[in-house]
Amino acid sequence: MIYFGTGGVPVSAEDRSTEGGIRKIFELELDAMEIEFVRGVKMKENKAKGVRETAEATGVLLTAHAPYYINLASEEKFDVSVERIINTVRIGNIAGVRSVVFHAAYYGKDRKRAYKMVKKGIKEVMKFMEHEGIELDLRVETTGKPSQFGEVDEILSLCEETGCRICVDFAHIHARTGGKYNSYEEFMEIFEKIEKRLGKEELSFLHMHVSGIDYDERVGEKEHLNLRDSDFNWKDLLRALKDKGVGGVIIVESPNLEEDAMLLKSEWKKMGGEG
């Protein structure tokens, strides 16, 4: 089964609160919503409890995106970056999210050092989670610029070494590789790599991001686009998901949010997919 949802409150929601967004998702017959803590975790515990109640009442699956201002590879920003991820995990857990996603770092001048520092940061967050008995998925996202930490292989290595999980942003992978990973065969290659490294069970619930994207071969990601305004091959992606038997959640990050989420869900249903 795949849950289809939006990265944030749907554009058409008159009530711009998180609860209003969840109710709009339910009204639109979508399945999920990602709470966007991208500019900071400002949600209070009482609010988070209300969010959880609304999600449980509607059956909407929730995930959360940690703040953008995270760079675990920076000595100056390491502690505050760990703190921001932990705050997202803490409030997200109260809100009942299934997983917390974050962009880990920028490489800087030393990729090996960046990897070690990201690994150290993840271990600190997971130590907090273990101490608090928090069992949600901590997921490192594939990123859209070659300057950003976030290649598939290095994230899979982190998963193997720390127990964190991967968030596959297909638009980001497409952008950072200058237009590759945009065919049925290449999507299958990603799924097969995840299965080989982490086991078939990892594909039973995969956290995915999808959108159109504008990119440059040198700098990678420029901006997100609506699917039909981009070259992203979303129909082949859905076909690969179905043929490989992948389950999980697809969070749409196109500017039109729910329109593309409904487009994907409609096509998925036509293919006979569960959702």
C-alpha positions in Angstrom: 0.0 0.0 0.0 1.1 3.5 -0.7 -0.1 6.6 1.1 -0.2 9.8 -1.0 0.1 13.2 0.7 1.4 16.7 0.7 4.5 18.4 2.0 2.7 20.8 4.3 -0.9 22.1 4.5 -2.7 21.8 1.1 -2.8 25.0 -0.9 -6.6 24.9 -1.0 -7.1 24.6 2.8 -8.8 27.7 4.2 -7.8 26.8 7.7 -3.9 27.1 7.5 -3.3 25.3 10.8 -1.8 21.8 10.9 -5.2 20.4 12.0 -6.9 22.3 9.2 -4.4 20.8 6.8 -5.1 17.3 8.1 -8.9 17.8 7.7 -8.4 19.1 4.1 -6.2 16.0 3.3 -9.1 13.8 4.5 -11.7 15.9 2.5 -9.6 15.5 -0.6 -9.4 11.7 -0.1 -5.6 11.8 0.2 -3.8 9.8 2.8 -0.9 11.7 4.4 0.7 15.0 5.3 4.2 16.0 6.1 4.4 18.6 8.9 7.0 21.2 7.7 9.1 22.4 10.6 11.5 23.9 8.0 11.8 27.3 9.8 12.0 25.9 13.3 10.1 23.7 15.7 7.6 26.1 17.1 4.7 23.7 17.9 3.9 23.4 21.6 3.2 20.0 23.2 -0.5 20.8 23.7 -0.8 21.7 20.0 1.0 18.5 19.1 -1.4 16.4 21.1 -4.3 18.1 19.2 -2.6 17.3 15.9 -2.3 13.7 16.9 -6.0 13.5 17.9 -7.0 15.0 14.5 -4.8 12.6 12.6 -6.1 9.6 14.4 -9.7 10.7 14.0 -9.3 11.1 10.2 -6.9 8.2 9.6 -4.3 10.6 8.0 -0.7 9.4 8.2 1.7 12.1 9.4 5.4 12.6 8.9 7.6 15.6 9.7 10.4 17.5 8.1 13.1 19.0 10.4 14.3 22.6 9.9 16.4 23.4 6.8 19.1 25.1 9.0 20.9 21.8 9.8 24.5 21.1 8.9 26.0 18.3 10.9 29.3 18.6 9.1 29.9 22.1 10.5 31.8 22.3 13.9 30.0 25.6 14.6 26.5 24.3 13.8 26.9 20.7 14.9 25.3 21.0 18.4 22.4 23.3 17.3 21.8 20.9 14.3 21.5 17.9 16.6 19.2 20.0 18.9 17.0 20.9 15.9 16.6 17.3 14.9 15.9 16.2 18.5 13.3 18.9 18.9 11.6 17.7 15.7 11.7 14.1 16.9 10.3 15.1 20.4 7.4 17.1 19.1 6.8 14.8 16.1 6.5 11.9 18.5 3.9 13.7 20.5 2.1 14.5 17.3 2.1 10.9 16.2 4.3 11.1 13.1 5.6 8.0 11.5 9.0 9.4 10.5 11.2 12.5 10.7 13.1 13.5 7.7 16.1 15.9 7.5 18.8 17.2 5.1 22.0 16.3 6.9 24.8 18.5 5.8 27.0 20.2 3.2 30.2 18.4 2.3 32.6 21.4 2.7 36.1 20.5 1.7 36.3 17.0 3.1 33.6 14.5 2.2 35.0 11.8 4.5 35.0 14.1 7.5 31.5 15.2 6.6 30.3 11.6 6.6 31.9 11.0 10.1 30.3 14.1 11.6 26.9 13.2 10.1 27.2 9.7 11.5 28.2 11.1 14.9 25.1 13.4 14.9 22.7 10.7 13.9 24.1 8.5 16.7 23.4 11.3 19.2 19.8 11.7 18.0 19.3 8.0 18.1 20.7 7.8 21.6 18.1 10.4 22.7 15.4 8.4 21.0 16.4 5.2 22.8 16.6 7.0 26.1 13.1 8.4 25.6 11.6 5.3 24.2 10.8 7.0 20.9 10.3 4.5 18.0 9.6 6.6 15.0 11.8 6.4 11.9 14.7 8.8 11.6 15.3 9.4 7.9 18.2 11.1 6.0 16.9 12.6 2.8 18.6 12.3 -0.6 19.5 15.9 -1.7 19.4 17.9 -4.9 22.7 19.6 -5.1 26.2 18.0 -5.5 27.4 20.2 -2.7 25.0 18.7 -0.2 25.5 15.4 1.7 22.8 13.1 0.4 23.8 10.5 -2.3 21.9 7.2 -2.1 25.0 5.1 -1.4 26.3 7.2 1.5 22.9 7.3 3.1 22.6 3.5 2.8 25.9 3.2 4.5 24.6 5.4 7.3 21.6 3.2 7.6 23.8 0.1 7.8 26.0 1.7 10.5 23.5 3.5 12.7 20.1 2.1 12.2 18.6 5.3 10.7 16.6 5.0 7.5 16.5 6.6 4.0 14.1 9.1 2.6 14.2 8.8 -1.2 13.6 12.2 -2.9 13.4 11.1 -6.6 13.4 14.7 -7.9 16.5 15.5 -5.9 18.3 12.4 -7.3 17.3 13.4 -10.8 18.6 16.9 -10.3 21.9 16.2 -8.6 22.8 13.7 -11.4 22.1 16.2 -14.1 18.9 14.5 -15.4 19.7 10.8 -14.8 17.5 8.5 -12.7 14.3 9.3 -14.7 13.5 6.0 -16.3 11.8 2.8 -15.3 15.1 1.0 -15.3 16.9 3.6 -13.2 14.0 3.7 -10.7 14.2 -0.1 -10.4 18.0 0.3 -9.9 17.4 2.5 -6.8 14.9 0.0 -5.4 17.2 -3.0 -6.0 20.1 -1.2 -4.4 18.0 -0.5 -1.3 16.8 -4.1 -1.2 20.4 -5.4 -1.6 21.8 -3.2 1.1 19.0 -3.0 3.7 16.8 -6.0 2.9 13.5 -6.5 1.2 11.6 -5.4 4.3 12.9 -1.9 3.8 10.8 -1.6 0.6 7.6 -2.5 2.5 7.5 1.0 3.9 9.6 3.5 2.1 9.4 7.3 2.7 9.5 9.1 -0.6 9.4 12.6 -1.9 8.1 13.4 -5.4 7.8 16.7 -7.4 8.8 18.2 -10.7 12.1 20.0 -10.6 14.2 22.5 -12.5 17.9 21.8 -12.4 21.3 22.7 -13.8 23.9 20.0 -14.6 26.6 21.9 -12.6 24.6 23.1 -9.5 21.8 20.5 -9.4 18.5 21.5 -8.0 17.2 25.0 -8.7 13.5 24.9 -7.8 10.6 22.5 -7.5 8.0 22.5 -10.3 4.6 21.0 -10.9 4.9 17.5 -12.4 3.4 18.5 -15.8 5.7 21.5 -16.1 8.8 19.3 -15.7 10.6 16.5 -17.4 10.2 14.1 -14.4 9.0 10.7 -15.5 6.4 10.1 -12.8 4.5 7.5 -14.7 7.5 5.3 -15.0 8.2 5.8 -11.3 4.7 4.6 -10.4 5.1 1.6 -12.7 8.4 0.7 -11.1 6.9 1.0 -7.6 4.1 -1.4 -8.5 6.2 -3.9 -10.3 8.7 -4.0 -7.4 6.0 -4.2 -4.8 7.1 -1.1 -2.9 4.9 0.2 -0.1 5.1 3.4 2.0 4.3 7.1 1.7 4.8 9.5 -1.2 4.9 13.1 -0.1 4.5 15.6 -2.9 6.5 18.8 -2.9 5.3 20.4 -6.1 4.1 24.0 -5.8 0.5 22.8 -6.4 0.9 20.2 -3.6 -2.5 18.4 -3.5 -3.1 18.6 -7.3 0.0 16.5 -8.0 -0.7 14.3 -5.0 -4.2 13.6 -6.4 -2.7 13.1 -9.9 -0.3 10.5 -8.6 -3.0 8.7 -6.6 -5.4 8.7 -9.5 -2.8 7.2 -11.8 -1.8 4.7 -9.1 -5.4 3.5 -8.8 -5.6 3.1 -12.6 -2.6 0.8 -12.4 -4.4 -1.3 -9.8 -2.2 -0.1 -7.0 -3.3 -0.1 -3.4 -3.7 3.2 -1.6 
